[in-house]
């Protein structure tokens, strides 16, 4: 019998209130095996046992394509394990937190199995392959974009490798099923009235066993029942202490003990919370019967220099930043995140939108649909005990491949599948802005979000208002909100007259100041998710002088700089009083006067310039001080609100600072400037002829057009993003890499298309 100490989650502030029992004897043993691996390029994936051309020593996590995330293909990981053949009555498993793409594994040449999907936990039974002494573990990690594994593409990097923990788990022959889709082997459904529904999945000599379920609150047992392993158990906890979001994220612990006679032979512990959730099209989201506007941010899992191989310290830092901004919700895009992320959200009280990476569903690809179902099954079964997860996202921008009746049918089946796995969960979809209001995609899931980028990729910022109201008027029965919105910016670029596509920190701030009030004043919207909380890797992008990165984050990729927009939302959402002088990185300015902007959640700001009171303004969130005089050289600017203050230095210079200006010869081609006097849009982009305003899918269907585009703009045609986003206009596809083309060249291409 192996001694082990159960996981103990340390209390940090008020966000954790779980205590785990320690010191008991159980047969389950968990050993981390992240150290001492070998890595190499695969010689031949078709070998029964893949081999590498050369080996380099690595530790897990090891992401092999950080430097070139466009690179795909099979790679081999190898490790020697000192093991003993399991004793009679024991079984041994290897557990992978996640392996990018497709994974196959062998122990001592014996094939263990295959897993297809790069974001979820999975396990292999290695019992029969173990020998005494040295054991050779070979793992094939293949991040190739296969047409039967989601995602088919996406605006985020396709990393490769074993990038989450690897564990060896030893259990008795009879145990909670470790092979039940990577789940704990215990399903838990909790409701706000204190009812618990429990289902265990046990393998082995089931007939001689029973399961004892114990509910623990702050270290105290408050309920305990025993059931047969195949029976559905129900527990009623009177007057439950509810999990109530950030205000009171109270958690209980369920301990499930598997007994054979009087001996406990296996145990699973799960943190959980009691809560009720609902949503309606007129008032939005409700938590425990109380209305809650979702003030959310979206988050990818990667960060600079380490890609997706993030540590627990890094995940804690991410959640701490989300809490600092005052958000109450997070969309964990666009795939299953590490277990620890969901744990942190539970303790922090963040409402979570969890989703699978379904970004395309071509017709007649049943294998891809089955893979989507399996990834959804893994996501739900591995995580549905988390009270933070309120929404299950079944698809994101699936219409990038166009819309078909087949697609609608498959999404409907997937939606129903989620309902079977978690009857009380809320299903969600995130649609492209090109999805029409009457599209069937708006009437399948319980709630719908739109990923809209007016004021950046299309239209003007003010177009959001009309879009919101038209959608609600057309579809009053749909629970509607904004699942993505934002603009790129670099913290090195600045302007006193910010404008679209200048990539300045000031334009990003202006955008959010303009758009967010349009969202919050519409009570029928369930809320919104800013895209994105953090800059993230996207090898497909080359914008604003930054390659391989989506810079729409409110915080930089390395988490070192909180952009001014971060503090705008902090002024909107946070209850922690603060004062922030915006524009501090715009440190060199021309002219005798400048405007100074302050963000704060107080109601009055006093500005002091070079030791003299300039002005006091009453207001909220955004305090704009106009025509602030600048002296020669350095100017010390201070903002006060009571005892709160902030300070920055602005230097008056004679000439504009060139490093602040992004010089793009074609800044997102503004076709409004193309019209000659008296020329109409119909003349430049005629409906009966091809033009850059046509969608990529339609253009590429014509052999002559395809040949022209392949010759003229091969970098656009061959871009993976362009290949899958068939509903994207050619103009938008070109705008993703506008800096590579002269405007006259694109105007001539439009003429040739005509």
MOJO-V898326 format. One record per backbone hydrogen bond with DSSP energy under -1.0 kcal/mol. CO is the residue of the C=O (numbers start at 0). NH is the residue of the N-H. E is the energy in kcal/mol with one decimal. If there is no record, write none. Layout:
co->{CO | CO}
nh->{NH | NH}
e->{E | E}
//
This chain:
co->{11 | 28 | 30 | 33 | 36 | 37 | 38 | 39 | 40 | 43 | 50 | 55 | 57 | 67 | 72 | 73 | 74 | 75 | 76 | 77 | 78 | 80 | 82 | 86 | 88 | 90 | 91 | 92 | 93 | 94 | 95 | 100 | 101 | 102 | 103 | 104 | 105 | 106 | 109 | 112 | 114 | 121 | 123 | 125 | 132 | 134 | 135 | 136 | 137 | 138 | 139 | 140 | 141 | 143 | 145 | 153 | 156 | 159 | 160 | 161 | 164 | 165 | 166 | 167 | 168 | 169 | 170 | 174 | 178 | 179 | 184 | 186 | 188 | 190 | 193 | 194 | 195 | 196 | 197 | 198 | 200 | 202 | 203 | 205 | 209 | 210 | 211 | 212 | 213 | 214 | 214 | 215 | 216 | 219 | 222 | 224 | 226 | 227 | 232 | 234 | 247 | 247 | 251 | 252 | 253 | 254 | 255 | 256 | 257 | 257 | 258 | 259 | 262 | 265 | 267 | 269 | 271 | 273 | 275 | 277 | 279 | 283 | 284 | 285 | 286 | 289 | 292 | 293 | 293 | 294 | 294 | 295 | 296 | 297 | 298 | 302 | 302 | 305 | 306 | 307 | 310 | 311 | 312 | 313 | 314 | 315 | 316 | 317 | 318 | 319 | 320 | 321 | 327 | 328 | 329 | 330 | 330 | 337 | 337 | 338 | 339 | 340 | 341 | 342 | 343 | 344 | 344 | 350 | 351 | 351 | 352 | 353 | 355 | 356 | 357 | 364 | 365 | 366 | 367 | 368 | 369 | 370 | 371 | 372 | 373 | 374 | 375 | 376 | 377 | 379 | 382 | 387 | 389 | 390 | 391 | 392 | 394 | 396 | 397 | 398 | 399 | 399 | 403 | 404 | 405 | 406 | 407 | 408 | 409 | 410 | 411 | 412 | 413 | 414 | 415 | 416 | 417 | 421 | 425 | 426 | 427 | 428 | 429 | 430 | 431 | 435 | 438 | 439 | 446 | 447 | 448 | 449 | 449 | 452 | 452 | 452 | 457 | 459 | 460 | 462 | 463 | 464 | 465 | 466 | 467 | 468 | 469 | 470 | 474 | 478 | 479 | 480 | 481 | 483 | 484 | 489 | 492 | 498 | 502 | 503 | 504 | 505 | 506 | 507 | 508 | 509 | 510 | 511 | 514 | 515 | 516 | 518 | 521 | 525 | 526 | 527 | 529 | 531 | 532 | 535 | 536 | 537 | 540 | 542 | 545 | 547 | 549 | 550 | 553 | 554 | 555 | 556 | 560 | 562 | 563 | 564 | 565 | 566 | 567 | 568 | 569 | 579 | 584 | 586 | 588 | 591 | 593 | 595 | 596 | 597 | 598 | 599 | 602 | 604 | 605 | 606 | 606 | 607 | 608 | 611 | 614 | 616 | 619 | 620 | 622 | 624 | 627 | 632 | 634 | 635 | 636 | 637 | 638 | 639 | 640 | 643 | 645 | 647 | 649 | 650 | 656 | 657 | 659 | 665 | 668 | 669 | 670 | 675 | 679 | 680 | 685 | 690 | 691 | 693 | 694 | 695 | 698 | 701 | 702 | 703 | 704 | 705 | 706 | 707 | 708 | 712 | 712 | 713 | 715 | 718 | 719 | 720 | 723 | 724 | 725 | 727 | 728 | 729 | 730 | 731 | 733 | 734 | 736 | 737 | 741 | 742 | 743 | 744 | 745 | 746 | 747 | 748 | 749}
nh->{14 | 169 | 167 | 59 | 57 | 77 | 55 | 75 | 52 | 46 | 42 | 38 | 36 | 70 | 142 | 41 | 140 | 39 | 138 | 37 | 136 | 134 | 132 | 89 | 172 | 170 | 125 | 168 | 123 | 166 | 121 | 116 | 141 | 114 | 139 | 111 | 137 | 109 | 106 | 104 | 102 | 95 | 93 | 128 | 82 | 80 | 107 | 78 | 105 | 76 | 103 | 74 | 101 | 145 | 148 | 155 | 158 | 63 | 99 | 61 | 96 | 32 | 94 | 30 | 92 | 28 | 90 | 202 | 180 | 182 | 200 | 198 | 196 | 193 | 236 | 190 | 234 | 188 | 232 | 186 | 176 | 174 | 205 | 208 | 258 | 226 | 256 | 224 | 254 | 221 | 222 | 252 | 219 | 216 | 214 | 212 | 210 | 230 | 197 | 195 | 243 | 249 | 271 | 215 | 269 | 213 | 267 | 211 | 264 | 265 | 209 | 262 | 259 | 257 | 255 | 253 | 251 | 242 | 287 | 285 | 283 | 279 | 291 | 277 | 289 | 286 | 294 | 295 | 527 | 327 | 328 | 529 | 330 | 532 | 332 | 305 | 306 | 308 | 302 | 309 | 314 | 315 | 316 | 317 | 318 | 319 | 320 | 321 | 322 | 323 | 324 | 326 | 350 | 296 | 352 | 298 | 332 | 340 | 341 | 342 | 343 | 344 | 345 | 346 | 347 | 348 | 349 | 329 | 389 | 390 | 331 | 392 | 357 | 358 | 395 | 368 | 369 | 370 | 371 | 372 | 373 | 374 | 375 | 376 | 377 | 378 | 379 | 380 | 381 | 383 | 385 | 351 | 425 | 353 | 427 | 355 | 429 | 399 | 400 | 401 | 725 | 726 | 407 | 408 | 409 | 410 | 411 | 412 | 413 | 414 | 415 | 416 | 417 | 418 | 419 | 420 | 421 | 424 | 391 | 446 | 393 | 448 | 396 | 450 | 434 | 438 | 441 | 442 | 428 | 480 | 430 | 482 | 483 | 455 | 456 | 457 | 454 | 462 | 463 | 466 | 467 | 468 | 469 | 470 | 471 | 472 | 473 | 474 | 477 | 447 | 525 | 449 | 528 | 451 | 530 | 492 | 504 | 501 | 489 | 507 | 508 | 509 | 510 | 511 | 512 | 513 | 514 | 515 | 518 | 519 | 520 | 521 | 524 | 293 | 481 | 295 | 297 | 553 | 554 | 549 | 156 | 540 | 547 | 545 | 542 | 537 | 535 | 488 | 562 | 534 | 558 | 303 | 555 | 565 | 567 | 568 | 569 | 570 | 571 | 572 | 573 | 598 | 586 | 650 | 652 | 629 | 627 | 624 | 581 | 622 | 579 | 620 | 618 | 616 | 639 | 613 | 614 | 637 | 611 | 608 | 606 | 604 | 621 | 599 | 597 | 595 | 593 | 651 | 649 | 609 | 647 | 607 | 645 | 605 | 643 | 640 | 638 | 636 | 634 | 588 | 659 | 660 | 493 | 667 | 670 | 672 | 673 | 678 | 683 | 684 | 688 | 693 | 730 | 729 | 698 | 699 | 701 | 705 | 706 | 707 | 708 | 709 | 710 | 711 | 712 | 715 | 716 | 717 | 718 | 722 | 723 | 724 | 725 | 727 | 696 | 695 | 732 | 733 | 734 | 735 | 736 | 737 | 739 | 740 | 745 | 746 | 747 | 748 | 749 | 750 | 751 | 752 | 753}
e->{-1.7 | -2.6 | -2.9 | -3.3 | -2.5 | -2.7 | -2.1 | -2.9 | -1.5 | -1.4 | -2.8 | -2.4 | -2.3 | -2.3 | -1.2 | -1.2 | -2.6 | -2.2 | -3.0 | -2.8 | -3.1 | -2.4 | -2.3 | -1.8 | -2.2 | -2.6 | -2.2 | -2.8 | -2.3 | -2.5 | -1.9 | -2.6 | -2.8 | -2.7 | -3.2 | -3.3 | -2.7 | -2.0 | -2.2 | -1.6 | -3.0 | -3.0 | -2.6 | -1.1 | -2.6 | -3.2 | -3.2 | -2.3 | -2.7 | -2.8 | -1.7 | -1.9 | -2.9 | -1.5 | -1.4 | -1.4 | -1.1 | -1.4 | -2.7 | -2.5 | -2.9 | -2.8 | -2.9 | -2.7 | -2.9 | -2.4 | -3.0 | -2.4 | -2.2 | -1.8 | -3.0 | -2.1 | -2.7 | -1.7 | -2.9 | -2.0 | -2.1 | -2.3 | -2.6 | -3.6 | -3.6 | -1.8 | -2.1 | -1.9 | -3.0 | -2.6 | -2.8 | -2.2 | -2.9 | -2.8 | -1.1 | -2.3 | -1.7 | -3.0 | -2.7 | -3.1 | -3.5 | -1.8 | -3.0 | -3.0 | -3.0 | -2.2 | -2.1 | -3.1 | -2.5 | -2.5 | -2.3 | -2.7 | -2.9 | -1.1 | -1.8 | -1.5 | -2.7 | -3.0 | -3.2 | -3.0 | -3.2 | -3.2 | -3.5 | -2.9 | -2.3 | -2.1 | -2.7 | -1.8 | -1.7 | -2.5 | -1.0 | -1.1 | -2.4 | -1.8 | -1.0 | -2.5 | -2.4 | -2.7 | -1.3 | -1.2 | -1.9 | -1.9 | -1.2 | -1.3 | -2.1 | -2.6 | -2.0 | -2.2 | -2.3 | -2.4 | -2.0 | -1.9 | -2.4 | -2.3 | -2.0 | -1.4 | -2.4 | -1.4 | -2.1 | -2.3 | -1.3 | -1.1 | -1.1 | -1.9 | -2.5 | -2.0 | -2.3 | -2.1 | -2.2 | -1.4 | -1.8 | -2.6 | -1.9 | -1.8 | -2.2 | -4.0 | -1.7 | -1.2 | -2.5 | -1.5 | -2.4 | -1.9 | -2.3 | -2.4 | -2.3 | -2.6 | -2.2 | -2.6 | -2.5 | -2.3 | -2.6 | -2.7 | -2.1 | -2.2 | -2.1 | -3.4 | -1.5 | -2.5 | -2.4 | -1.5 | -1.9 | -1.9 | -1.4 | -2.4 | -1.5 | -1.1 | -2.1 | -2.2 | -2.2 | -2.6 | -2.3 | -2.0 | -2.5 | -2.5 | -2.2 | -2.2 | -2.0 | -1.7 | -1.6 | -1.8 | -2.9 | -1.7 | -2.7 | -1.7 | -2.7 | -2.7 | -3.5 | -3.2 | -1.6 | -2.0 | -1.9 | -2.0 | -1.1 | -1.5 | -3.1 | -1.1 | -1.5 | -1.8 | -1.8 | -1.3 | -2.2 | -1.8 | -1.7 | -2.2 | -2.9 | -2.3 | -2.5 | -2.4 | -2.3 | -2.3 | -2.7 | -2.6 | -2.0 | -3.0 | -1.8 | -1.4 | -1.7 | -2.0 | -2.8 | -1.5 | -2.4 | -1.8 | -2.5 | -1.7 | -1.8 | -2.4 | -2.9 | -2.1 | -2.4 | -1.7 | -2.7 | -1.9 | -1.2 | -2.3 | -1.2 | -1.7 | -1.8 | -2.5 | -2.1 | -2.3 | -2.4 | -1.1 | -1.1 | -3.1 | -1.4 | -2.1 | -3.1 | -2.3 | -1.7 | -1.4 | -1.9 | -2.1 | -2.2 | -2.3 | -2.0 | -1.1 | -2.3 | -1.3 | -1.3 | -2.0 | -1.9 | -1.9 | -1.4 | -2.7 | -1.9 | -2.8 | -1.5 | -3.8 | -2.5 | -3.0 | -3.5 | -3.4 | -2.2 | -2.9 | -2.4 | -1.1 | -2.1 | -2.9 | -2.6 | -3.2 | -1.0 | -2.8 | -1.9 | -3.0 | -2.9 | -2.6 | -2.6 | -1.8 | -2.5 | -2.9 | -1.9 | -2.7 | -2.5 | -2.9 | -2.4 | -3.1 | -1.8 | -2.7 | -2.2 | -2.5 | -2.5 | -3.0 | -2.2 | -2.5 | -1.7 | -1.7 | -1.7 | -2.3 | -1.1 | -2.1 | -1.8 | -2.8 | -1.6 | -3.1 | -1.2 | -1.7 | -2.4 | -2.4 | -2.2 | -2.7 | -1.3 | -2.9 | -2.2 | -2.2 | -2.7 | -2.7 | -1.7 | -2.5 | -2.7 | -1.4 | -2.1 | -2.6 | -1.0 | -2.0 | -1.3 | -2.1 | -1.8 | -1.6 | -2.9 | -3.1 | -2.1 | -2.5 | -2.3 | -1.1 | -1.7 | -1.2 | -2.0 | -1.9 | -1.5 | -2.2 | -2.1 | -1.9 | -2.3 | -1.9 | -2.3 | -2.2 | -2.2}
//
